């Protein structure tokens, strides 16, 4: 079909729906789909890539009744919200290594917080590096890989962390200086993090400006970078233009839950509901942890549960940190608009894994539960519809091929995810049959977990023999909080056998 005919069909379709005004909220892709032409091939757009630490889908745009996240909610209205995205391992280092290489943990061989990606995969091309290799200016600010494990080959300029202080109040600074006990969580359900020093209090509310803490400083740095990158990204001459891939990794709501007082003031602690306290019925002990990450703080008990007052304070602190982080995201997006970059920029925001907030009387991540593996992800692309929700199962390994496709870049070999671009075109499209996560335990046990449309199925396997030592099955439709494992119910025997074979077949067989 010649270009004149294509243009005529697109214009005719728009006129039939009320003219060019229809185009603005939906982008160019809608016009082409109306004309039966399919989506526009990816063009070399900028990418603002926002990573958030320990963020579960606890946002207004995900339906949370209390959390105030107006800036991310606004972004959701300008893009696509993915309701059922899953990380590949619920702890910082492995999930980020997986996402940024497009490979699963059993391929990266990174299951802990110490191993650098170049140790296990020296020649891998990371997501940021892939864009750099294709003519983009790649820059990284904040936590992208795990702290101390950033990859110089991924960036056009040296990576920057910004401020590293977690506390500003004198009491906490004193506690840090004095040091304290060392928690060495080496029990049967150890979290694979090793020894951790006492880190003062788990929360801090200080009447200080945003920039006093790390995320405020990161937002300042991000704004500076956008202003530096904008002239080349918008150069009039094609030969002088260079798009950017700017990655910004915010730390909150990671522990400690420290945020300026104005964000604590957004919430009434007395109205925070208490979490469901009981462990899932019939779940094996190996499924849980001793939540040593939280216990390493000075005001958290060494043993036993947190009392109600502590629980409310911790949840209050988490919410305050989410709102604080949201405000920093808002600053970046406002600057993107001020520089007139939004029309040529993809914005993606994701939380690296979930986080238990006292559910099952557990805290932190480090498990295969739905609470730990279910993550938020929003993609706003100026060429695709706005205000759309996708219910299909998606995974973090899908981000690498998706961004590459959206920007018209060739895909490198070895990727283990699937481009989500077809879902941007048709959110109701039949898609993956399952999403896969995993988490290691001592004594060569690996927990493999698989989420389908209705069920979460987990096997704790002996890595030498492949034998399933323990199994779990949860009905997400009828028991969304996963209060009971139904794996032993006689009427579920055939279903368990089917899910076992599906897991055995692996992620390749679940692809769309």
Wavefront OBJ file of the C-alpha trace (Angstrom):
o trace
v 0.000 0.000 0.000
v 1.477 3.406 -0.956
v 1.973 6.155 1.604
v -0.770 8.385 0.119
v -3.326 5.623 0.545
v -2.153 4.959 4.120
v -2.454 8.629 5.043
v -5.935 8.836 3.491
v -7.182 5.836 5.483
v -5.771 7.185 8.734
v -7.288 10.654 8.182
v -10.633 9.164 7.143
v -10.726 7.049 10.285
v -10.047 10.076 12.465
v -12.684 12.205 10.757
v -15.207 9.449 11.324
v -14.480 9.613 15.057
v -14.536 13.364 15.380
v -11.299 14.576 13.865
v -7.800 15.091 15.128
v -8.966 15.567 18.725
v -9.400 11.813 18.922
v -5.750 11.286 18.133
v -4.342 13.246 21.040
v -5.302 10.979 23.944
v -4.659 7.733 22.122
v -1.493 8.276 20.067
v -0.723 7.345 16.472
v -1.147 3.632 16.977
v -4.936 3.890 17.398
v -5.362 5.686 14.092
v -3.462 2.984 12.270
v -5.413 0.213 13.958
v -8.701 1.918 13.016
v -7.527 1.929 9.420
v -6.629 -1.749 9.679
v -2.937 -1.073 9.328
v -1.572 -2.504 12.595
v 0.665 -0.651 15.025
v 3.411 1.727 14.009
v 6.852 0.121 13.892
v 9.014 1.197 16.816
v 10.772 4.537 16.453
v 13.834 5.787 18.287
v 12.128 7.332 21.292
v 13.855 8.340 24.504
v 13.383 6.075 27.525
v 12.931 7.242 31.116
v 13.394 4.025 33.042
v 12.313 4.280 36.696
v 13.106 1.485 39.139
v 11.618 1.442 42.638
v 12.926 -0.664 45.518
v 10.574 -2.960 47.486
v 7.413 -1.499 45.939
v 4.465 -3.850 45.913
v 1.291 -2.860 43.996
v 0.384 -0.520 46.874
v -0.670 2.459 44.763
v -3.850 4.345 44.029
v -3.858 3.211 40.403
v -3.829 -0.393 41.637
v -6.907 0.267 43.751
v -5.344 0.769 47.172
v -7.817 2.726 49.329
v -5.271 4.585 51.478
v -1.958 5.036 49.676
v -1.531 8.475 48.143
v 0.439 8.240 44.906
v -0.964 11.027 42.697
v 2.008 11.286 40.344
v 2.254 7.604 39.509
v -1.547 7.499 39.242
v -1.366 10.329 36.707
v 1.273 8.416 34.760
v -1.025 5.386 34.763
v -3.733 7.475 33.086
v -1.289 8.339 30.299
v -0.198 4.760 29.698
v -0.791 1.090 30.300
v -1.109 -0.472 33.769
v -0.124 -4.119 33.952
v -2.214 -5.749 36.662
v -0.478 -9.124 36.758
v 3.265 -8.708 36.389
v 5.653 -10.985 38.287
v 9.324 -10.787 39.209
v 11.588 -13.810 38.771
v 13.046 -13.808 42.308
v 11.833 -11.742 45.237
v 15.044 -10.094 46.368
v 16.889 -7.065 44.973
v 20.055 -8.426 43.352
v 18.656 -11.439 41.486
v 15.459 -9.731 40.276
v 17.387 -6.781 38.878
v 19.996 -8.987 37.233
v 17.174 -10.965 35.645
v 15.235 -7.922 34.422
v 18.276 -6.050 33.109
v 19.588 -9.038 31.151
v 16.254 -10.497 30.044
v 17.290 -13.849 31.506
v 15.878 -15.913 34.350
v 17.826 -16.646 37.548
v 18.709 -20.193 36.515
v 20.432 -18.648 33.498
v 22.096 -15.689 35.215
v 23.095 -17.944 38.148
v 22.548 -14.977 40.442
v 20.527 -15.897 43.522
v 22.192 -13.657 46.139
v 23.176 -10.046 46.799
v 26.907 -10.436 46.219
v 27.416 -11.844 42.727
v 28.162 -9.401 39.918
v 26.550 -10.102 36.564
v 29.965 -10.125 34.844
v 31.082 -12.949 37.115
v 28.488 -15.375 35.801
v 27.808 -13.849 32.354
v 30.886 -11.822 31.349
v 29.724 -11.185 27.784
v 26.035 -10.538 28.383
v 24.603 -7.358 26.857
v 22.474 -5.623 29.484
v 19.355 -3.645 28.631
v 21.083 -0.303 29.111
v 24.113 -1.513 27.183
v 21.903 -2.689 24.316
v 20.511 0.826 23.923
v 24.001 2.318 24.199
v 25.271 -0.075 21.521
v 22.468 1.144 19.246
v 23.361 4.810 19.425
v 21.591 5.901 22.611
v 23.174 7.917 25.391
v 22.847 5.630 28.412
v 22.960 7.056 31.909
v 22.288 5.456 35.292
v 21.428 7.164 38.587
v 20.627 5.439 41.874
v 19.948 1.762 42.485
v 19.556 -0.155 39.231
v 21.579 -3.302 39.688
v 22.122 -4.086 43.379
v 24.152 -1.600 45.401
v 27.847 -2.086 44.683
v 27.130 -4.262 41.654
v 26.582 -1.603 38.997
v 27.946 -2.354 35.542
v 30.178 0.305 33.924
v 29.743 -1.270 30.474
v 26.032 -0.428 30.622
v 26.463 3.348 30.622
v 27.883 6.140 28.491
v 29.041 8.008 31.616
v 29.934 6.724 35.100
v 26.970 5.597 37.164
v 26.041 7.823 40.127
v 24.414 6.833 43.434
v 23.763 10.235 44.975
v 23.495 10.618 48.738
v 23.856 7.394 50.681
v 22.534 8.554 54.053
v 19.450 6.757 55.343
v 18.987 8.888 58.477
v 19.137 12.535 59.488
v 18.030 12.499 63.154
v 20.789 12.568 65.766
v 19.513 9.526 67.664
v 19.716 7.303 64.621
v 23.051 8.732 63.531
v 24.381 7.966 67.014
v 23.096 4.408 66.880
v 24.748 3.920 63.515
v 28.034 5.266 64.814
v 27.936 3.081 67.916
v 27.090 -0.006 65.917
v 25.322 -2.883 67.592
v 24.592 -6.540 67.444
v 25.049 -8.591 64.312
v 22.121 -10.660 63.154
v 23.319 -13.806 61.423
v 20.199 -15.367 59.950
v 21.460 -18.872 59.207
v 18.372 -20.896 60.073
v 16.542 -23.284 57.791
v 14.723 -20.416 56.142
v 17.595 -17.944 55.997
v 17.141 -15.169 53.496
v 20.478 -15.643 51.745
v 21.627 -12.195 52.826
v 24.302 -13.204 55.359
v 25.205 -11.182 58.419
v 23.612 -7.751 58.767
v 24.587 -5.085 61.279
v 22.091 -3.286 63.450
v 20.912 -0.284 61.439
v 19.379 1.979 64.105
v 15.584 2.394 64.036
v 13.397 0.910 61.324
v 11.542 4.223 60.832
v 12.314 7.926 60.918
v 10.045 10.951 60.632
v 12.019 14.186 60.287
v 10.822 17.668 59.387
v 13.302 18.121 56.559
v 13.168 18.900 52.821
v 12.971 16.078 50.285
v 16.618 16.475 49.332
v 17.764 15.554 52.846
v 17.235 11.894 51.974
v 18.566 9.871 49.073
v 15.510 9.867 46.802
v 15.149 13.640 46.848
v 18.777 13.922 45.806
v 18.225 11.359 43.043
v 15.290 13.383 41.695
v 17.500 16.483 41.635
v 20.176 14.548 39.740
v 17.593 13.164 37.316
v 16.304 16.648 36.531
v 19.853 17.847 35.923
v 20.428 14.925 33.561
v 17.220 15.577 31.614
v 18.279 19.175 31.054
v 21.704 18.057 29.883
v 20.309 15.355 27.574
v 17.393 17.319 26.099
v 19.312 19.440 23.541
v 20.761 16.434 21.731
v 17.514 14.471 22.027
v 15.611 17.323 20.344
v 18.247 18.490 17.875
v 16.711 19.762 14.634
v 19.222 17.965 12.432
v 18.825 14.211 12.281
v 22.597 13.784 12.135
v 23.009 15.623 15.445
v 20.138 13.965 17.311
v 20.841 11.363 19.997
v 18.045 9.774 22.032
v 18.678 8.879 25.656
v 18.064 5.940 27.956
v 17.985 7.512 31.408
v 17.610 5.017 34.243
v 16.772 6.310 37.731
v 16.539 3.915 40.656
v 14.697 5.178 43.736
v 15.402 3.540 47.116
v 12.120 4.023 48.948
v 10.040 2.305 50.177
v 13.017 0.082 51.070
v 13.918 -0.150 54.753
v 14.522 1.866 56.816
v 11.195 3.621 56.420
v 12.561 7.165 56.599
v 10.751 10.043 54.921
v 10.128 13.757 55.504
v 7.388 14.493 58.020
v 4.964 15.943 55.462
v 4.574 12.490 53.907
v 3.904 10.858 57.284
v 1.269 13.550 57.847
v -0.714 12.269 54.849
v -1.886 9.267 56.869
v -3.872 8.673 60.042
v -2.116 5.747 61.709
v -5.184 4.798 63.721
v -7.082 4.079 60.505
v -4.500 1.697 59.056
v -6.068 -1.776 59.078
v -4.109 -4.577 60.684
v -2.836 -7.267 58.288
v -4.084 -10.844 58.177
v -1.889 -12.483 60.869
v -2.187 -16.253 60.315
v 0.135 -18.326 58.193
v -1.547 -20.053 55.245
v -3.068 -23.335 56.319
v -1.126 -26.413 55.113
v 1.839 -24.341 53.905
v 5.224 -26.000 54.631
v 7.663 -24.323 57.003
v 10.184 -23.914 54.204
v 7.863 -21.416 52.511
v 8.479 -18.838 55.249
v 11.441 -16.843 56.537
v 12.554 -15.479 59.887
v 12.425 -11.960 58.359
v 15.964 -11.208 59.468
v 16.094 -8.127 57.244
v 13.631 -6.285 59.493
v 14.868 -7.841 62.737
v 18.280 -6.289 62.174
v 16.887 -2.883 63.208
v 17.312 -1.778 66.796
v 13.616 -1.287 67.639
v 12.394 -4.616 66.226
v 12.179 -7.743 68.443
v 14.774 -10.471 67.926
v 12.120 -13.154 68.214
v 8.362 -13.379 67.907
v 5.874 -11.108 66.155
v 5.664 -7.334 66.145
v 3.002 -5.922 68.432
v 0.121 -3.860 67.069
v 1.757 -0.492 67.736
v 4.951 -1.502 65.926
v 2.983 -3.018 63.074
v 0.999 0.169 62.561
v 4.148 2.298 62.717
v 5.912 0.133 60.134
v 2.971 0.172 57.719
v 2.594 3.920 58.271
v 6.286 4.313 57.463
v 5.976 2.218 54.313
v 3.044 4.310 53.087
v 4.916 7.542 53.869
v 7.912 6.304 51.882
v 5.703 5.387 48.923
v 4.260 8.906 48.890
v 7.731 10.420 49.254
v 9.033 8.366 46.327
v 5.910 9.246 44.308
v 6.641 12.950 44.774
v 10.156 12.453 43.385
v 8.746 10.610 40.365
v 6.403 13.560 39.884
v 9.357 15.949 39.738
v 10.976 13.926 36.956
v 7.747 13.731 34.964
v 7.092 17.454 35.381
v 10.561 18.233 34.042
v 10.025 15.852 31.138
v 6.899 17.853 30.272
v 8.573 21.221 30.791
v 11.311 20.246 28.339
v 8.670 19.108 25.822
v 10.143 15.602 25.787
v 7.071 13.543 26.663
v 5.862 13.239 23.058
v 9.065 11.397 22.159
v 9.727 9.534 25.413
v 8.657 6.180 26.811
v 8.278 6.189 30.577
v 8.352 2.883 32.405
v 8.119 2.437 36.171
v 8.411 -0.854 38.041
v 8.881 -2.114 41.597
v 11.585 -4.775 41.826
v 9.519 -7.206 43.963
v 6.713 -7.295 46.486
v 6.983 -6.972 50.248
v 5.016 -8.475 53.130
v 3.600 -5.870 55.510
v 2.796 -8.139 58.417
v 0.623 -10.565 56.468
v 1.031 -14.106 57.849
v 2.930 -12.337 60.708
v 5.788 -12.071 58.205
v 7.762 -9.097 56.909
v 10.035 -8.286 53.976
v 10.430 -10.419 50.842
v 12.494 -13.609 50.273
v 9.607 -16.002 49.530
v 7.573 -17.331 46.611
v 4.264 -16.039 47.934
v 2.023 -13.888 45.762
v 2.725 -10.951 48.088
v 6.437 -11.164 47.268
v 6.382 -11.917 43.551
v 3.488 -9.761 42.304
v 4.820 -6.370 41.208
v 3.606 -3.062 39.748
v 4.559 -2.036 36.205
v 3.354 0.887 34.093
v 4.448 1.733 30.551
v 3.541 5.079 28.988
v 4.414 5.248 25.283
v 3.284 8.279 23.238
v 2.461 6.014 20.279
v 0.018 3.809 22.189
v -3.354 4.198 23.944
v -3.721 5.895 27.295
v -5.532 4.744 30.411
v -5.441 1.062 29.475
v -5.213 -1.946 31.820
v -3.708 -5.289 30.898
v -4.803 -8.354 32.874
v -2.598 -10.803 31.008
v 0.253 -12.527 32.838
v 3.533 -10.700 32.242
v 7.039 -10.995 33.692
v 10.040 -8.787 34.282
v 12.049 -10.693 31.668
v 9.561 -9.277 29.144
v 10.732 -5.685 29.664
v 13.989 -6.016 27.697
v 12.396 -7.191 24.422
v 9.428 -4.833 24.864
v 11.478 -1.638 25.152
v 13.688 -2.775 22.297
v 10.654 -3.323 20.066
v 9.063 -0.009 21.030
v 12.245 1.801 19.998
v 12.833 -0.211 16.836
v 15.996 -1.920 18.068
v 16.993 -5.436 16.993
v 16.724 -8.107 19.669
v 19.913 -9.832 20.826
v 19.942 -13.602 21.099
v 19.359 -15.413 24.369
v 16.475 -13.350 25.764
v 14.018 -15.414 27.811
v 11.066 -13.038 27.841
v 8.419 -12.047 25.305
v 7.802 -8.588 23.894
v 4.569 -7.156 25.307
v 3.950 -4.899 22.299
v 1.049 -7.107 21.077
v -0.644 -6.435 24.439
v -0.269 -2.686 23.925
v -2.079 -3.128 20.631
v -4.717 -5.472 22.059
v -4.909 -5.666 25.882
v -7.354 -8.603 25.670
v -5.108 -10.715 23.483
v -4.600 -14.350 24.577
v -1.200 -14.412 26.219
v 1.101 -16.401 28.487
v -0.282 -19.431 30.277
v 1.900 -18.846 33.332
v 4.504 -16.618 34.987
v 7.477 -18.158 36.813
v 9.365 -17.192 39.955
v 11.835 -18.953 42.225
v 13.638 -18.637 45.538
v 16.502 -20.695 46.978
v 16.713 -22.261 50.424
v 19.704 -23.889 52.142
v 20.618 -27.538 51.583
v 20.247 -27.328 47.794
v 16.523 -26.651 47.817
v 15.056 -24.366 45.167
v 11.480 -23.221 45.374
v 9.922 -22.917 41.921
v 6.610 -21.080 41.737
v 4.194 -20.756 38.841
v 1.259 -18.370 38.601
v -1.529 -19.191 36.139
v -4.768 -17.363 35.462
v -6.315 -18.780 38.655
v -3.671 -20.630 40.662
v -0.272 -20.254 42.285
v 1.573 -23.567 42.368
v 4.935 -24.031 44.125
v 7.361 -26.925 44.357
v 10.338 -26.942 46.713
v 12.716 -29.127 44.730
v 15.928 -30.941 45.579
v 18.299 -29.362 43.078
v 20.288 -32.576 42.678
v 17.398 -34.950 42.047
v 14.584 -32.630 40.963
v 12.314 -34.261 43.533
v 9.575 -32.036 44.948
v 10.065 -32.154 48.715
v 7.101 -29.879 49.445
v 4.295 -28.442 47.343
v 1.782 -25.613 47.668
v -1.340 -24.669 45.737
v -3.413 -21.508 46.165
v -6.622 -20.497 44.434
v -6.088 -16.816 43.606
v -9.649 -16.352 42.391
v -11.421 -17.646 45.495
v -8.650 -17.027 48.030
v -6.699 -13.958 46.830
v -4.779 -13.586 50.105
v -3.734 -17.251 49.861
v -4.932 -18.212 53.326
v -4.921 -21.938 52.597
v -2.865 -24.286 50.463
v -5.294 -26.711 48.838
v -2.651 -29.015 47.409
v -3.750 -31.956 49.578
v -7.456 -31.797 48.787
v -8.499 -35.005 46.986
v -10.594 -33.136 44.447
v -7.476 -31.159 43.399
v -5.376 -34.242 42.615
v -5.814 -34.010 38.841
v -5.190 -30.268 38.887
v -1.983 -30.718 40.878
v -0.785 -33.362 38.423
v -1.523 -31.030 35.505
v 0.288 -28.110 37.124
v 3.249 -30.344 37.968
v 3.607 -31.303 34.298
v 3.211 -27.677 33.274
v 5.989 -26.614 35.624
v 8.156 -29.473 34.425
v 7.696 -28.282 30.839
v 8.986 -24.865 31.934
v 8.523 -21.285 30.849
v 9.132 -22.044 27.176
v 5.902 -24.020 26.961
v 3.893 -21.200 28.550
v 4.789 -18.603 25.924
v 1.935 -17.087 23.873
l 1 2 3 4 5 6 7 8 9 10 11 12 13 14 15 16 17 18 19 20 21 22 23 24 25 26 27 28 29 30 31 32 33 34 35 36 37 38 39 40 41 42 43 44 45 46 47 48 49 50 51 52 53 54 55 56 57 58 59 60 61 62 63 64 65 66 67 68 69 70 71 72 73 74 75 76 77 78 79 80 81 82 83 84 85 86 87 88 89 90 91 92 93 94 95 96 97 98 99 100 101 102 103 104 105 106 107 108 109 110 111 112 113 114 115 116 117 118 119 120 121 122 123 124 125 126 127 128 129 130 131 132 133 134 135 136 137 138 139 140 141 142 143 144 145 146 147 148 149 150 151 152 153 154 155 156 157 158 159 160 161 162 163 164 165 166 167 168 169 170 171 172 173 174 175 176 177 178 179 180 181 182 183 184 185 186 187 188 189 190 191 192 193 194 195 196 197 198 199 200 201 202 203 204 205 206 207 208 209 210 211 212 213 214 215 216 217 218 219 220 221 222 223 224 225 226 227 228 229 230 231 232 233 234 235 236 237 238 239 240 241 242 243 244 245 246 247 248 249 250 251 252 253 254 255 256 257 258 259 260 261 262 263 264 265 266 267 268 269 270 271 272 273 274 275 276 277 278 279 280 281 282 283 284 285 286 287 288 289 290 291 292 293 294 295 296 297 298 299 300 301 302 303 304 305 306 307 308 309 310 311 312 313 314 315 316 317 318 319 320 321 322 323 324 325 326 327 328 329 330 331 332 333 334 335 336 337 338 339 340 341 342 343 344 345 346 347 348 349 350 351 352 353 354 355 356 357 358 359 360 361 362 363 364 365 366 367 368 369 370 371 372 373 374 375 376 377 378 379 380 381 382 383 384 385 386 387 388 389 390 391 392 393 394 395 396 397 398 399 400 401 402 403 404 405 406 407 408 409 410 411 412 413 414 415 416 417 418 419 420 421 422 423 424 425 426 427 428 429 430 431 432 433 434 435 436 437 438 439 440 441 442 443 444 445 446 447 448 449 450 451 452 453 454 455 456 457 458 459 460 461 462 463 464 465 466 467 468 469 470 471 472 473 474 475 476 477 478 479 480 481 482 483 484 485 486 487 488 489 490 491 492 493 494 495 496 497 498 499 500 501 502 503 504 505 506 507 508 509 510 511 512
